[in-house]
Amino acid sequence: MVAICQKMKRRRRSNYGHHRENRKLHIAALILARGGSKGIPLKNIKMLAGVPLIGWVIRAALDSGVFDR
């Protein structure tokens, strides 16, 4: 049983390195936003120049060219 486990570990290690070279790196943005604050309820969906406040953050992240999605 021990010999089988060691053989599987070696196989797994070598396969991992091979697949890692062929994969493209993807970068996603995670934007954390609360529903609002005590002073301005639902402030993330309040409009500013025709765009919701959260929309400005999303647009800036996409325009930066750093994130895939």
NUDRENLUM-152649 format. One line per 5 residues: number of its first residue (from 1); their letters; for each residue x, y, z of N, C-alpha, C, O. Coordinates in nm, 2 decimals. Example, Ala and Ser with C-alpha at 12.3 -4.5 7.8 and 13.67 -1.06 7.14 Angstrom:
residues 2
1	as	1.32/-0.57/0.78/1.23/-0.45/0.78/1.32/-0.33/0.78/1.42/-0.33/0.85; 1.28/-0.22/0.71/1.37/-0.11/0.71/1.29/0.00/0.79/1.34/0.11/0.80;
END
This chain:
residues 69
1	mvaic	0.08/-0.12/0.00/0.00/0.00/0.00/0.09/0.13/0.00/0.06/0.22/-0.07; 0.19/0.12/0.08/0.28/0.24/0.09/0.35/0.27/-0.05/0.36/0.38/-0.09; 0.39/0.16/-0.12/0.46/0.17/-0.25/0.36/0.23/-0.35/0.40/0.31/-0.43; 0.23/0.19/-0.34/0.13/0.25/-0.44/0.12/0.40/-0.41/0.11/0.48/-0.51; 0.10/0.44/-0.28/0.09/0.58/-0.25/0.21/0.66/-0.30/0.19/0.77/-0.35;
6	qkmkr	0.33/0.61/-0.28/0.45/0.68/-0.32/0.45/0.70/-0.47/0.49/0.80/-0.52; 0.41/0.59/-0.54/0.41/0.60/-0.69/0.30/0.70/-0.74/0.33/0.77/-0.83; 0.19/0.71/-0.67/0.08/0.80/-0.71/0.13/0.94/-0.68/0.11/1.03/-0.76; 0.20/0.97/-0.57/0.25/1.10/-0.54/0.35/1.15/-0.65/0.35/1.26/-0.69; 0.44/1.05/-0.69/0.54/1.09/-0.80/0.47/1.12/-0.93/0.50/1.22/-0.99;
11	rrrsn	0.37/1.04/-0.96/0.29/1.06/-1.09/0.22/1.19/-1.08/0.22/1.27/-1.18; 0.15/1.22/-0.97/0.08/1.34/-0.95/0.17/1.47/-0.96/0.13/1.57/-1.03; 0.29/1.46/-0.90/0.38/1.57/-0.91/0.43/1.60/-1.05/0.43/1.72/-1.09; 0.46/1.50/-1.12/0.51/1.52/-1.26/0.40/1.57/-1.35/0.42/1.65/-1.44; 0.27/1.52/-1.34/0.16/1.57/-1.42/0.13/1.71/-1.39/0.10/1.79/-1.48;
16	yghhr	0.14/1.75/-1.26/0.11/1.88/-1.22/0.20/1.98/-1.29/0.15/2.09/-1.34; 0.33/1.95/-1.29/0.42/2.04/-1.36/0.40/2.06/-1.51/0.41/2.17/-1.56; 0.36/1.95/-1.57/0.33/1.95/-1.71/0.21/2.03/-1.75/0.22/2.12/-1.84; 0.10/2.02/-1.67/-0.02/2.09/-1.70/0.00/2.24/-1.67/-0.06/2.33/-1.73; 0.08/2.27/-1.57/0.09/2.40/-1.52/0.16/2.49/-1.63/0.12/2.61/-1.64;
21	enrkl	0.24/2.43/-1.71/0.31/2.51/-1.82/0.21/2.55/-1.93/0.23/2.65/-1.99; 0.11/2.46/-1.95/0.02/2.48/-2.06/-0.10/2.57/-2.02/-0.18/2.61/-2.11; -0.12/2.60/-1.90/-0.24/2.68/-1.85/-0.21/2.83/-1.87/-0.10/2.88/-1.84; -0.32/2.90/-1.90/-0.31/3.05/-1.91/-0.36/3.10/-1.78/-0.46/3.06/-1.72; -0.29/3.20/-1.72/-0.32/3.26/-1.60/-0.44/3.35/-1.61/-0.44/3.44/-1.70;
26	hiaal	-0.55/3.34/-1.53/-0.67/3.42/-1.54/-0.67/3.50/-1.41/-0.65/3.45/-1.30; -0.70/3.63/-1.42/-0.71/3.71/-1.30/-0.85/3.77/-1.30/-0.89/3.84/-1.39; -0.92/3.75/-1.19/-1.05/3.81/-1.17/-1.05/3.91/-1.06/-0.97/3.90/-0.96; -1.14/4.01/-1.07/-1.15/4.11/-0.97/-1.27/4.08/-0.88/-1.37/4.04/-0.92; -1.25/4.09/-0.75/-1.36/4.08/-0.65/-1.38/4.21/-0.59/-1.30/4.26/-0.52;
31	ilarg	-1.50/4.27/-0.61/-1.53/4.40/-0.56/-1.63/4.39/-0.45/-1.74/4.34/-0.47; -1.58/4.42/-0.33/-1.67/4.41/-0.21/-1.74/4.54/-0.19/-1.68/4.64/-0.18; -1.87/4.53/-0.18/-1.95/4.65/-0.16/-2.07/4.62/-0.07/-2.14/4.52/-0.09; -2.09/4.70/0.03/-2.20/4.69/0.12/-2.32/4.75/0.05/-2.31/4.82/-0.05; -2.44/4.73/0.11/-2.56/4.78/0.06/-2.57/4.93/0.08/-2.65/5.00/0.02;
36	gskgi	-2.50/4.99/0.17/-2.50/5.13/0.19/-2.44/5.17/0.33/-2.36/5.09/0.38; -2.48/5.28/0.38/-2.43/5.33/0.51/-2.54/5.39/0.59/-2.66/5.40/0.54; -2.52/5.43/0.71/-2.62/5.49/0.79/-2.67/5.62/0.72/-2.79/5.66/0.72; -2.57/5.70/0.67/-2.61/5.83/0.61/-2.67/5.82/0.47/-2.76/5.90/0.44; -2.63/5.72/0.39/-2.68/5.71/0.26/-2.72/5.56/0.23/-2.64/5.48/0.20;
41	plkni	-2.85/5.53/0.26/-2.89/5.39/0.23/-2.88/5.35/0.08/-2.91/5.44/0.00; -2.84/5.23/0.05/-2.83/5.18/-0.08/-2.74/5.27/-0.17/-2.77/5.30/-0.29; -2.63/5.32/-0.11/-2.55/5.42/-0.19/-2.48/5.36/-0.31/-2.45/5.44/-0.40; -2.46/5.23/-0.31/-2.39/5.17/-0.43/-2.47/5.18/-0.55/-2.42/5.17/-0.66; -2.60/5.19/-0.54/-2.69/5.19/-0.66/-2.74/5.33/-0.68/-2.82/5.35/-0.78;
46	kmlag	-2.70/5.43/-0.61/-2.73/5.57/-0.63/-2.66/5.62/-0.76/-2.54/5.58/-0.78; -2.73/5.70/-0.84/-2.67/5.74/-0.96/-2.58/5.86/-0.94/-2.61/5.95/-0.86; -2.47/5.86/-1.02/-2.38/5.97/-1.02/-2.34/5.99/-1.17/-2.27/5.90/-1.23; -2.38/6.10/-1.22/-2.36/6.13/-1.37/-2.42/6.02/-1.46/-2.36/5.98/-1.56; -2.53/5.97/-1.42/-2.60/5.87/-1.50/-2.55/5.72/-1.48/-2.60/5.64/-1.55;
51	vplig	-2.46/5.70/-1.39/-2.40/5.57/-1.37/-2.41/5.54/-1.22/-2.38/5.63/-1.14; -2.45/5.42/-1.18/-2.45/5.38/-1.03/-2.31/5.39/-0.98/-2.21/5.37/-1.05; -2.30/5.42/-0.85/-2.16/5.44/-0.79/-2.08/5.31/-0.81/-1.96/5.32/-0.84; -2.14/5.19/-0.79/-2.07/5.07/-0.81/-2.02/5.05/-0.95/-1.92/4.99/-0.98; -2.10/5.11/-1.05/-2.06/5.10/-1.19/-1.93/5.17/-1.22/-1.85/5.13/-1.30;
56	wvira	-1.90/5.28/-1.14/-1.77/5.35/-1.16/-1.66/5.26/-1.12/-1.55/5.26/-1.19; -1.67/5.19/-1.01/-1.57/5.10/-0.97/-1.55/4.98/-1.07/-1.43/4.95/-1.10; -1.66/4.92/-1.11/-1.65/4.82/-1.21/-1.58/4.86/-1.34/-1.50/4.80/-1.40; -1.62/4.98/-1.39/-1.57/5.04/-1.51/-1.42/5.06/-1.49/-1.34/5.03/-1.59; -1.38/5.12/-1.38/-1.23/5.14/-1.36/-1.15/5.01/-1.36/-1.04/5.01/-1.41;
61	aldsg	-1.21/4.91/-1.29/-1.14/4.78/-1.29/-1.12/4.72/-1.43/-1.01/4.67/-1.47; -1.23/4.73/-1.51/-1.22/4.67/-1.65/-1.13/4.76/-1.73/-1.05/4.70/-1.82; -1.14/4.89/-1.72/-1.05/4.98/-1.80/-0.90/4.97/-1.77/-0.82/5.00/-1.85; -0.87/4.92/-1.65/-0.73/4.91/-1.61/-0.66/4.80/-1.69/-0.54/4.81/-1.71; -0.73/4.71/-1.75/-0.67/4.60/-1.83/-0.60/4.49/-1.75/-0.53/4.41/-1.81;
66	vfdr	-0.61/4.50/-1.62/-0.54/4.40/-1.54/-0.62/4.27/-1.52/-0.57/4.16/-1.51; -0.75/4.29/-1.52/-0.84/4.17/-1.49/-0.91/4.12/-1.62/-0.94/4.19/-1.71; -0.92/3.98/-1.62/-0.99/3.92/-1.73/-1.14/3.93/-1.71/-1.21/3.94/-1.81; -1.19/3.92/-1.59/-1.33/3.94/-1.57/-1.36/3.99/-1.43/-1.47/4.01/-1.39;
END
